[in-house]
Structures are given as structure tokens and as C-alpha cells.
Amino acid sequence: MRFDDYISDFYQYMVTEGGLAVKTSHDYISRLRFLATQYELNDNLTESVVKEILNTEKEKRQYRDVYNSRKSISDFSAGLYKFLDFIKSDYHKRIEDSIISEIVKIEKSQSLKDTEKKAIVLSRIGQGTFRKELINYWGCCSVSGITSTWILIASHIKPWRVSNNNERLDVYNGLLLLPNLDKLFDKGYISFNTNGQVIYSKYLSMDDKKTLHLTDDLKLSKVNPNHIPYLKYHNNFCLL
């Protein structure tokens, strides 16, 4: 895997568990993307490899125009060791385990009816009542207007795992999206502001946007005031 394949999870790890501010998290990603053009930054990273990278960079920095100060080495070090912490944390597996635990908790709940339990669990995979209500509300892709609902994915704006049960079933916490838009939205490469206008992550290259036919005029077909808290959450905590 390339470093870019880790960015979404790494960012979420930094802002939710790593104790880092959004700006600092973006700074770390920018430094590591630079290093990733010269080194393999993946789940095989070890402390000894980090030390080798830093020793090499101490020699190379004086011969380039960017990241050439002594401070840049300490900046690289901070980013590399945070990424190493992320790799050791097995973040993705723990998130999946936490989702499974939450589903078990819902299924064992004494305060929820069986129909409510089923609806909440099915909403995790964009099915059941949640999907039906999104289809009734949007009637088509929330962005492109495509009406072939069989191909569209029911996506939570505020992620299921951090939502309460009411939010998990709230039609205003959902979008109907084409698979490519859903994946980009889920991974934080696109978001939408409170007017519905698309926001692109700075990590989505111009070539990627061109290949995916993404333009600056993409927007949600409508925005209800009830969408706004969820959109703000996605802007603040999910957009890379």
C-alpha cells in the first residue's frame, strides 16, 4: 500500500486519539507525503527504519529547496513517530471491532424494540428503513440527480460509529450517492458546505479530479436546516 492509502485513517487517528489539532494533523500528512516519494511508509515501518530515514534526511536536506532546515528534521521525526504509533495501534481493526461491539450492544438492549434494533443495525450498511427513507427524501443521487436508485449508496453524513441511535436513523444525516462519490465522501476527500457546495480535500489531486470528472460546480440538490449540524461535523472532523 502507498502512504496515500493510509491518509484517511491516519488523519482520523490523529484528531480522535492522537491528541493533535486539525492543523498539526495536516502538517504531519504533508511532511509524510513528501517523504513517501522517497521511502516506503506502510505497515512495515519500524523504529529502526524511522531512524534510518531521519539519518538520511539529515544529509540530504542541505541539497534541496524545501524542508532544508534543521527544524525540518524534527518535524519529520514527529510525523514519522506519530505514523509509527498509528501503525502499532491497528486503528482500522479496532474501529471495526468497536462497531461490532456497538452492534452487539444494540442487539442486547432492553430499551429498544426489535424493529428499532433491526433498523439501527441495517443503517450501518445503508440498508433497511434508513435507505428507504433516503430514497423517499432524495429520489435520486443527492449530487448528480441520477434516478437509478439501485446503484446509489445510502451514506451517513456524521459517521454511524460516532452517531447516537437517533442520528443513525435520521434522514437528515444521510445522502444518496453514486459509489465513487460515496467512497470519496466516506474517506474525507470531499465534503459539502452548509450551502451544499462541494469542498475538495487538498489531498485530491487535479489529475484525480479530472479522471473522476469532478468539477467545482458539484453541489447537493437541496439542503434543509436539519442537514447543517451534520454537514458541519463532516467538514470539521472528516474532511481531509
Backbone as CSV, one residue per row, in Angstrom:
resi,resn,N_x,N_y,N_z,CA_x,CA_y,CA_z,C_x,C_y,C_z
1,MET,0.829,-1.199,0.000,0.000,0.000,0.000,0.871,1.259,0.000
2,ARG,0.384,2.288,-0.678,1.065,3.578,-0.672,0.649,4.368,0.561
3,PHE,1.463,5.369,0.913,1.119,6.184,2.072,-0.249,6.840,1.892
4,ASP,-0.559,7.273,0.659,-1.855,7.922,0.411,-3.035,7.024,0.796
5,ASP,-2.831,5.701,0.752,-3.908,4.775,1.114,-4.196,4.791,2.614
6,TYR,-3.270,5.331,3.390,-3.433,5.373,4.842,-3.955,6.714,5.342
7,ILE,-3.948,7.718,4.472,-4.182,9.088,4.929,-5.487,9.252,5.696
8,SER,-6.582,8.717,5.175,-7.883,8.909,5.818,-7.897,8.365,7.242
9,ASP,-7.474,7.111,7.409,-7.452,6.506,8.745,-6.432,7.196,9.647
10,PHE,-5.286,7.546,9.076,-4.239,8.213,9.862,-4.734,9.558,10.383
11,TYR,-5.420,10.296,9.523,-5.965,11.592,9.942,-6.980,11.415,11.069
12,GLN,-7.908,10.467,10.899,-8.904,10.222,11.938,-8.241,9.794,13.249
13,TYR,-7.209,9.006,13.150,-6.470,8.579,14.346,-5.867,9.784,15.057
14,MET,-5.260,10.691,14.311,-4.609,11.849,14.926,-5.594,12.773,15.616
15,VAL,-6.732,13.044,14.972,-7.665,14.014,15.545,-8.556,13.415,16.629
16,THR,-8.741,12.080,16.620,-9.623,11.463,17.612,-8.870,10.794,18.758
17,GLU,-7.676,10.272,18.468,-6.934,9.554,19.503,-5.534,10.102,19.743
18,GLY,-4.986,10.761,18.741,-3.597,11.206,18.842,-3.397,12.512,19.575
19,GLY,-4.503,13.167,19.942,-4.396,14.408,20.697,-3.860,15.579,19.895
20,LEU,-4.009,15.532,18.576,-3.468,16.593,17.731,-4.570,17.480,17.171
21,ALA,-4.235,18.751,16.983,-5.161,19.685,16.359,-5.252,19.382,14.865
22,VAL,-6.307,19.865,14.241,-6.509,19.626,12.813,-5.328,20.138,12.001
23,LYS,-4.863,21.361,12.277,-3.746,21.939,11.515,-2.483,21.094,11.659
24,THR,-2.182,20.689,12.882,-0.992,19.873,13.111,-1.101,18.546,12.362
25,SER,-2.291,17.957,12.372,-2.506,16.694,11.669,-2.254,16.853,10.175
26,HIS,-2.722,17.964,9.605,-2.479,18.221,8.186,-0.989,18.448,7.919
27,ASP,-0.319,19.118,8.848,1.123,19.343,8.697,1.867,18.011,8.657
28,TYR,1.499,17.100,9.543,2.139,15.786,9.575,1.934,15.049,8.254
29,ILE,0.710,15.105,7.749,0.413,14.413,6.491,1.225,15.002,5.344
30,SER,1.333,16.325,5.285,2.100,16.971,4.216,3.564,16.548,4.259
31,ARG,4.146,16.504,5.457,5.558,16.098,5.581,5.748,14.652,5.149
32,LEU,4.831,13.801,5.572,4.973,12.382,5.253,4.710,12.100,3.776
33,ARG,3.845,12.874,3.164,3.631,12.710,1.716,4.913,13.052,0.959
34,PHE,5.629,14.037,1.456,6.916,14.384,0.847,7.901,13.224,1.006
35,LEU,7.983,12.678,2.204,8.897,11.562,2.449,8.486,10.313,1.678
36,ALA,7.182,10.151,1.481,6.679,8.947,0.812,7.084,8.884,-0.657
37,THR,7.553,9.998,-1.207,8.048,9.967,-2.583,9.428,9.319,-2.651
38,GLN,10.057,9.131,-1.475,11.410,8.574,-1.439,11.527,7.297,-0.610
39,TYR,10.565,7.089,0.279,10.616,5.928,1.170,9.247,5.242,1.205
40,GLU,9.279,3.954,1.547,8.031,3.223,1.716,7.504,3.426,3.132
41,LEU,6.403,4.124,3.226,5.762,4.362,4.524,4.487,3.530,4.561
42,ASN,4.576,2.380,5.197,3.440,1.472,5.253,3.463,0.703,6.566
43,ASP,2.700,-0.385,6.638,2.599,-1.097,7.911,3.827,-1.938,8.229
44,ASN,4.854,-1.850,7.387,6.130,-2.499,7.697,7.103,-1.544,8.382
45,LEU,6.649,-0.326,8.611,7.517,0.677,9.240,7.886,0.257,10.662
46,THR,9.171,0.415,10.998,9.665,0.105,12.338,10.471,1.292,12.856
47,GLU,10.790,1.273,14.118,11.577,2.361,14.699,12.960,2.439,14.062
48,SER,13.559,1.297,13.750,14.882,1.309,13.126,14.824,1.931,11.732
49,VAL,13.729,1.660,11.000,13.556,2.261,9.671,13.377,3.767,9.808
50,VAL,12.616,4.197,10.801,12.428,5.634,11.045,13.770,6.305,11.288
51,LYS,14.605,5.699,12.098,15.923,6.268,12.401,16.792,6.343,11.149
52,GLU,16.700,5.320,10.295,17.460,5.327,9.044,17.008,6.477,8.140
53,ILE,15.684,6.666,8.074,15.138,7.756,7.257,15.636,9.101,7.765
54,LEU,15.571,9.303,9.055,15.976,10.583,9.641,17.463,10.840,9.450
55,ASN,18.280,9.807,9.603,19.723,9.972,9.384,20.024,10.335,7.937
56,THR,19.305,9.712,7.006,19.487,10.027,5.587,19.060,11.454,5.295
57,GLU,17.924,11.860,5.892,17.403,13.198,5.645,18.312,14.286,6.209
58,LYS,19.031,14.002,7.269,19.983,14.969,7.823,21.065,15.302,6.803
59,GLU,21.417,14.314,5.995,22.438,14.520,4.978,21.861,15.184,3.730
60,LYS,20.634,14.846,3.385,20.049,15.303,2.126,19.471,16.714,2.192
61,ARG,19.089,17.154,3.376,18.321,18.397,3.476,19.058,19.608,2.900
62,GLN,20.370,19.633,3.025,21.143,20.797,2.587,21.225,20.919,1.060
63,TYR,20.788,19.867,0.357,20.887,19.872,-1.100,19.556,20.130,-1.794
64,ARG,18.544,20.532,-1.059,17.248,20.765,-1.696,16.682,22.119,-1.268
65,ASP,15.590,22.506,-1.947,14.998,23.831,-1.726,13.900,23.839,-0.673
66,VAL,13.348,22.674,-0.370,12.278,22.605,0.637,12.694,21.646,1.747
67,TYR,12.084,21.838,2.927,12.404,21.003,4.088,13.923,20.884,4.256
68,ASN,14.594,22.033,4.230,16.052,22.016,4.283,16.639,22.629,5.559
69,SER,15.766,22.946,6.517,16.260,23.492,7.787,16.447,22.369,8.803
70,ARG,17.150,22.680,9.865,17.314,21.687,10.924,15.970,21.329,11.545
71,LYS,15.107,22.344,11.625,13.786,22.099,12.209,12.995,21.090,11.379
72,SER,13.250,21.058,10.086,12.504,20.126,9.232,12.760,18.681,9.655
73,ILE,13.949,18.396,10.167,14.258,17.038,10.614,13.437,16.684,11.848
74,SER,13.306,17.629,12.767,12.473,17.361,13.948,11.005,17.262,13.559
75,ASP,10.606,18.023,12.538,9.232,17.927,12.038,8.986,16.554,11.405
76,PHE,9.952,16.097,10.599,9.860,14.758,10.019,9.768,13.703,11.121
77,SER,10.596,13.882,12.136,10.628,12.917,13.242,9.276,12.826,13.922
78,ALA,8.670,13.977,14.213,7.367,13.996,14.887,6.316,13.276,14.045
79,GLY,6.306,13.559,12.730,5.332,12.923,11.849,5.556,11.434,11.710
80,LEU,6.807,11.020,11.561,7.120,9.606,11.396,6.769,8.794,12.639
81,TYR,7.088,9.346,13.801,6.792,8.605,15.029,5.293,8.570,15.317
82,LYS,4.569,9.600,14.899,3.111,9.558,15.047,2.527,8.506,14.102
83,PHE,3.071,8.425,12.889,2.608,7.402,11.948,2.956,6.005,12.462
84,LEU,4.112,5.871,13.077,4.504,4.582,13.654,3.543,4.194,14.774
85,ASP,3.152,5.170,15.599,2.154,4.906,16.649,0.844,4.427,16.027
86,PHE,0.461,5.071,14.932,-0.765,4.696,14.228,-0.695,3.257,13.725
87,ILE,0.421,2.890,13.118,0.589,1.526,12.606,0.511,0.521,13.752
88,LYS,1.165,0.827,14.856,1.168,-0.087,16.000,-0.216,-0.203,16.640
89,SER,-1.004,0.851,16.503,-2.317,0.871,17.156,-3.332,-0.043,16.481
90,ASP,-3.055,-0.443,15.235,-4.003,-1.258,14.453,-5.369,-0.581,14.461
91,TYR,-5.354,0.703,14.157,-6.528,1.568,14.264,-7.740,1.030,13.512
92,HIS,-7.528,0.640,12.253,-8.668,0.209,11.432,-9.371,-0.999,12.050
93,LYS,-8.602,-1.970,12.516,-9.201,-3.172,13.117,-9.953,-2.802,14.395
94,ARG,-9.386,-1.912,15.182,-10.053,-1.525,16.428,-11.366,-0.807,16.160
95,ILE,-11.404,-0.009,15.084,-12.644,0.669,14.721,-13.695,-0.352,14.319
96,GLU,-13.290,-1.327,13.515,-14.227,-2.376,13.106,-14.701,-3.174,14.318
97,ASP,-13.794,-3.468,15.235,-14.172,-4.196,16.456,-15.151,-3.378,17.295
98,SER,-14.929,-2.064,17.353,-15.816,-1.204,18.145,-17.210,-1.148,17.526
99,ILE,-17.280,-1.192,16.199,-18.575,-1.202,15.514,-19.316,-2.499,15.820
100,ILE,-18.575,-3.607,15.767,-19.185,-4.904,16.091,-19.693,-4.901,17.530
101,SER,-18.894,-4.347,18.445,-19.299,-4.277,19.855,-20.551,-3.430,20.023
102,GLU,-20.616,-2.330,19.261,-21.788,-1.454,19.337,-23.030,-2.169,18.816
103,ILE,-22.862,-2.942,17.756,-23.989,-3.702,17.205,-24.485,-4.731,18.221
104,VAL,-23.555,-5.409,18.882,-23.922,-6.378,19.920,-24.669,-5.675,21.049
105,LYS,-24.193,-4.498,21.425,-24.836,-3.712,22.487,-26.272,-3.360,22.096
106,ILE,-26.459,-2.967,20.841,-27.802,-2.627,20.355,-28.704,-3.851,20.403
107,GLU,-28.171,-4.969,19.936,-28.975,-6.198,19.884,-29.371,-6.694,21.272
108,LYS,-28.574,-6.382,22.287,-28.863,-6.818,23.653,-29.680,-5.793,24.448
109,SER,-29.874,-4.616,23.858,-30.572,-3.541,24.562,-31.985,-3.956,24.977
110,GLN,-32.328,-3.612,26.202,-33.677,-3.888,26.713,-34.631,-2.719,26.466
111,SER,-34.058,-1.576,26.095,-34.889,-0.381,25.924,-35.341,-0.163,24.473
112,LEU,-34.815,-0.973,23.562,-35.181,-0.841,22.153,-36.068,-1.997,21.707
113,LYS,-37.037,-1.685,20.876,-37.874,-2.727,20.295,-37.069,-3.468,19.225
114,ASP,-37.489,-4.678,18.911,-36.784,-5.479,17.911,-36.734,-4.771,16.555
115,THR,-37.824,-4.089,16.216,-37.857,-3.379,14.928,-36.857,-2.223,14.921
116,GLU,-36.694,-1.566,16.082,-35.739,-0.474,16.192,-34.310,-0.997,16.093
117,LYS,-34.058,-2.114,16.768,-32.729,-2.722,16.707,-32.356,-3.054,15.274
118,LYS,-33.278,-3.682,14.568,-33.021,-4.083,13.184,-32.748,-2.864,12.305
119,ALA,-33.540,-1.827,12.497,-33.395,-0.623,11.670,-32.039,0.044,11.916
120,ILE,-31.606,0.113,13.185,-30.340,0.763,13.526,-29.161,-0.027,12.968
121,VAL,-29.213,-1.361,13.126,-28.117,-2.209,12.638,-28.042,-2.162,11.115
122,LEU,-29.196,-2.240,10.447,-29.202,-2.194,8.987,-28.721,-0.844,8.458
123,SER,-28.935,0.212,9.233,-28.490,1.531,8.784,-26.972,1.600,8.687
124,ARG,-26.289,0.731,9.439,-24.818,0.689,9.386,-24.330,0.364,7.981
125,ILE,-25.047,-0.474,7.266,-24.636,-0.856,5.915,-25.527,-0.192,4.858
126,GLY,-26.211,0.872,5.275,-27.007,1.633,4.319,-28.196,0.883,3.775
127,GLN,-28.831,0.090,4.633,-29.976,-0.709,4.190,-31.192,-0.428,5.083
128,GLY,-32.254,-1.182,4.837,-33.442,-1.106,5.682,-34.159,0.226,5.615
129,THR,-34.756,0.594,6.741,-35.566,1.813,6.838,-34.779,3.059,6.462
130,PHE,-33.532,3.130,6.890,-32.700,4.306,6.615,-32.582,4.537,5.111
131,ARG,-32.283,3.491,4.373,-32.140,3.619,2.920,-33.477,3.988,2.264
132,LYS,-34.545,3.348,2.704,-35.863,3.631,2.123,-36.256,5.090,2.334
133,GLU,-35.980,5.606,3.526,-36.343,6.993,3.810,-35.487,7.971,3.006
134,LEU,-34.217,7.604,2.791,-33.363,8.457,1.956,-33.859,8.473,0.516
135,ILE,-34.286,7.326,0.023,-34.817,7.265,-1.340,-36.089,8.097,-1.449
136,ASN,-36.939,8.012,-0.437,-38.167,8.818,-0.430,-37.847,10.306,-0.373
137,TYR,-36.812,10.653,0.394,-36.475,12.074,0.580,-35.774,12.655,-0.643
138,TRP,-34.732,11.957,-1.124,-33.930,12.492,-2.223,-34.496,12.103,-3.596
139,GLY,-34.917,10.848,-3.742,-35.465,10.370,-5.008,-34.431,10.129,-6.092
140,CYS,-33.184,10.498,-5.812,-32.110,10.377,-6.792,-30.785,10.618,-6.079
141,CYS,-29.682,10.549,-6.822,-28.389,10.884,-6.226,-28.438,12.321,-5.717
142,SER,-27.995,12.527,-4.491,-28.067,13.848,-3.858,-27.265,14.903,-4.602
143,VAL,-26.336,14.464,-5.448,-25.469,15.394,-6.168,-25.731,15.371,-7.669
144,SER,-25.670,14.186,-8.275,-25.749,14.091,-9.737,-27.166,14.103,-10.280
145,GLY,-28.132,13.728,-9.433,-29.512,13.668,-9.895,-29.878,12.375,-10.585
146,ILE,-28.945,11.437,-10.680,-29.235,10.149,-11.307,-30.340,9.431,-10.534
147,THR,-31.357,8.961,-11.243,-32.530,8.388,-10.586,-32.500,6.868,-10.458
148,SER,-31.456,6.242,-10.943,-31.336,4.777,-10.819,-30.905,4.438,-9.398
149,THR,-31.879,4.390,-8.490,-31.558,4.266,-7.071,-30.885,2.944,-6.724
150,TRP,-31.003,1.936,-7.603,-30.376,0.641,-7.324,-28.859,0.752,-7.234
151,ILE,-28.287,1.750,-7.914,-26.829,1.898,-7.919,-26.349,2.831,-6.811
152,LEU,-27.255,3.544,-6.177,-26.875,4.559,-5.195,-26.657,3.964,-3.810
153,ILE,-25.758,4.587,-3.061,-25.393,4.114,-1.728,-25.936,5.088,-0.680
154,ALA,-26.574,4.538,0.334,-27.081,5.345,1.448,-25.932,5.599,2.412
155,SER,-25.515,6.848,2.503,-24.320,7.198,3.274,-24.670,8.149,4.413
156,HIS,-24.158,7.856,5.608,-24.319,8.784,6.722,-23.375,9.974,6.544
157,ILE,-23.854,11.154,6.907,-23.004,12.349,6.882,-22.100,12.333,8.120
158,LYS,-22.696,12.318,9.281,-21.938,12.070,10.509,-21.821,10.557,10.630
159,PRO,-20.611,10.019,10.647,-20.444,8.564,10.588,-21.256,7.801,11.625
160,TRP,-21.731,6.633,11.225,-22.551,5.772,12.078,-21.883,5.517,13.413
161,ARG,-20.594,5.245,13.405,-19.917,4.826,14.635,-19.847,5.931,15.682
162,VAL,-19.969,7.203,15.273,-19.917,8.299,16.245,-21.285,8.946,16.436
163,SER,-22.301,8.379,15.805,-23.662,8.900,15.942,-24.408,8.148,17.038
164,ASN,-25.399,8.823,17.647,-26.276,8.099,18.568,-27.370,7.411,17.747
165,ASN,-28.203,6.634,18.411,-29.195,5.844,17.669,-30.189,6.698,16.893
166,ASN,-30.554,7.848,17.445,-31.462,8.739,16.723,-30.805,9.283,15.457
167,GLU,-29.525,9.666,15.589,-28.795,10.201,14.436,-28.579,9.127,13.368
168,ARG,-28.445,7.894,13.797,-28.226,6.797,12.843,-29.424,6.567,11.940
169,LEU,-30.595,6.956,12.408,-31.816,6.752,11.623,-32.382,8.054,11.064
170,ASP,-31.734,9.157,11.364,-32.230,10.467,10.940,-32.009,10.655,9.438
171,VAL,-33.079,10.865,8.700,-32.984,11.026,7.255,-32.098,12.214,6.885
172,TYR,-32.011,13.219,7.784,-31.181,14.392,7.504,-29.697,14.131,7.742
173,ASN,-29.387,12.965,8.277,-27.993,12.561,8.446,-27.586,11.608,7.325
174,GLY,-28.203,11.731,6.179,-27.886,10.805,5.097,-27.910,11.435,3.722
175,LEU,-27.100,10.875,2.847,-27.068,11.257,1.439,-27.189,9.994,0.592
176,LEU,-27.766,10.135,-0.573,-27.763,9.060,-1.578,-26.723,9.433,-2.617
177,LEU,-25.702,8.590,-2.753,-24.584,8.960,-3.608,-24.181,7.831,-4.555
178,LEU,-23.674,8.218,-5.705,-23.039,7.262,-6.597,-21.839,6.642,-5.880
179,PRO,-21.474,5.409,-6.202,-20.398,4.730,-5.467,-19.092,5.512,-5.385
180,ASN,-18.690,6.178,-6.472,-17.431,6.929,-6.415,-17.537,8.130,-5.475
181,LEU,-18.682,8.816,-5.495,-18.880,9.951,-4.596,-18.990,9.489,-3.148
182,ASP,-19.658,8.348,-2.941,-19.790,7.799,-1.590,-18.425,7.485,-0.997
183,LYS,-17.558,6.852,-1.767,-16.229,6.493,-1.272,-15.396,7.736,-0.966
184,LEU,-15.455,8.715,-1.846,-14.730,9.962,-1.623,-15.238,10.687,-0.376
185,PHE,-16.562,10.674,-0.194,-17.176,11.328,0.968,-16.832,10.582,2.249
186,ASP,-16.928,9.258,2.195,-16.650,8.426,3.367,-15.203,8.569,3.829
187,LYS,-14.277,8.684,2.882,-12.851,8.783,3.205,-12.388,10.220,3.453
188,GLY,-13.291,11.183,3.304,-12.948,12.570,3.614,-12.268,13.331,2.496
189,TYR,-12.366,12.831,1.260,-11.753,13.539,0.141,-12.684,14.582,-0.458
190,ILE,-13.977,14.474,-0.154,-14.908,15.543,-0.488,-15.843,15.751,0.701
191,SER,-16.376,16.957,0.775,-17.425,17.255,1.747,-18.320,18.305,1.099
192,PHE,-19.292,18.789,1.838,-20.187,19.819,1.314,-20.394,20.874,2.389
193,ASN,-20.340,22.139,1.992,-20.547,23.189,2.978,-22.036,23.346,3.285
194,THR,-22.364,24.288,4.132,-23.754,24.420,4.582,-24.680,24.954,3.488
195,ASN,-24.111,25.363,2.358,-24.920,25.735,1.188,-25.019,24.574,0.201
196,GLY,-24.356,23.457,0.538,-24.399,22.292,-0.330,-23.293,22.231,-1.363
197,GLN,-22.443,23.278,-1.419,-21.366,23.314,-2.406,-20.269,22.330,-2.037
198,VAL,-19.728,21.651,-3.035,-18.677,20.667,-2.785,-17.413,21.331,-2.247
199,ILE,-16.733,20.637,-1.350,-15.421,21.047,-0.847,-14.480,19.885,-1.119
200,TYR,-13.356,20.166,-1.752,-12.393,19.116,-2.065,-11.226,19.136,-1.079
201,SER,-10.791,17.952,-0.699,-9.587,17.833,0.113,-8.377,18.279,-0.708
202,LYS,-7.421,18.892,-0.032,-6.202,19.296,-0.741,-5.369,18.088,-1.156
203,TYR,-5.732,16.906,-0.643,-5.001,15.690,-0.997,-5.596,14.983,-2.219
204,LEU,-6.649,15.558,-2.769,-7.226,15.027,-4.001,-6.600,15.793,-5.159
205,SER,-5.795,15.116,-5.943,-5.019,15.790,-6.985,-5.900,16.257,-8.144
206,MET,-5.380,17.196,-8.909,-6.092,17.677,-10.090,-6.301,16.543,-11.083
207,ASP,-5.315,15.666,-11.195,-5.449,14.521,-12.116,-6.575,13.599,-11.664
208,ASP,-6.658,13.358,-10.341,-7.734,12.512,-9.830,-9.094,13.151,-10.104
209,LYS,-9.189,14.450,-9.865,-10.446,15.152,-10.100,-10.839,15.071,-11.581
210,LYS,-9.858,15.213,-12.442,-10.138,15.154,-13.875,-10.576,13.748,-14.277
211,THR,-9.874,12.749,-13.794,-10.201,11.366,-14.125,-11.601,10.995,-13.642
212,LEU,-11.966,11.499,-12.457,-13.258,11.179,-11.859,-14.362,12.133,-12.304
213,HIS,-14.027,13.063,-13.203,-14.993,14.048,-13.722,-15.605,14.878,-12.589
214,LEU,-14.754,15.289,-11.671,-15.202,16.113,-10.558,-14.976,17.583,-10.892
215,THR,-16.019,18.368,-10.786,-15.928,19.791,-11.111,-16.286,20.633,-9.897
216,ASP,-15.943,21.899,-9.958,-16.181,22.783,-8.817,-17.646,23.179,-8.659
217,ASP,-18.463,22.844,-9.649,-19.874,23.229,-9.550,-20.754,22.112,-8.975
218,LEU,-20.150,21.020,-8.531,-20.938,19.972,-7.895,-21.532,20.489,-6.593
219,LYS,-22.785,20.138,-6.337,-23.399,20.548,-5.076,-24.592,19.648,-4.764
220,LEU,-24.989,19.646,-3.508,-26.185,18.921,-3.104,-27.399,19.581,-3.743
221,SER,-28.353,18.774,-4.160,-29.529,19.325,-4.835,-30.408,20.142,-3.901
222,LYS,-30.282,19.893,-2.595,-31.030,20.692,-1.615,-30.367,20.530,-0.255
223,VAL,-30.535,21.537,0.578,-30.026,21.494,1.952,-31.115,21.994,2.882
224,ASN,-31.544,21.138,3.786,-32.514,21.502,4.808,-31.746,21.989,6.037
225,PRO,-32.284,22.921,6.814,-31.592,23.350,8.037,-31.183,22.184,8.936
226,ASN,-31.938,21.083,8.882,-31.604,19.923,9.712,-30.353,19.192,9.219
227,HIS,-29.945,19.447,7.978,-28.705,18.857,7.464,-27.473,19.548,8.045
228,ILE,-27.618,20.820,8.379,-26.461,21.663,8.665,-25.575,21.158,9.805
229,PRO,-26.121,20.739,10.972,-25.224,20.228,12.023,-24.410,19.027,11.567
230,TYR,-25.008,18.178,10.758,-24.292,17.003,10.263,-23.219,17.397,9.248
231,LEU,-23.538,18.340,8.370,-22.555,18.808,7.393,-21.384,19.486,8.094
232,LYS,-21.680,20.263,9.139,-20.604,20.921,9.889,-19.697,19.889,10.549
233,TYR,-20.301,18.817,11.057,-19.491,17.764,11.673,-18.552,17.163,10.627
234,HIS,-19.084,16.854,9.459,-18.263,16.255,8.416,-17.148,17.212,7.972
235,ASN,-17.477,18.479,7.825,-16.470,19.481,7.450,-15.347,19.545,8.465
236,ASN,-15.706,19.527,9.767,-14.737,19.749,10.824,-13.923,18.516,11.196
237,PHE,-14.530,17.332,11.069,-13.867,16.135,11.606,-13.592,15.040,10.582
238,CYS,-14.170,15.148,9.391,-13.988,14.078,8.400,-13.229,14.536,7.164
239,LEU,-13.411,15.795,6.759,-12.737,16.298,5.564,-11.240,16.376,5.795
240,LEU,-10.501,15.757,4.895,-9.037,15.782,4.995,-8.471,17.140,4.626
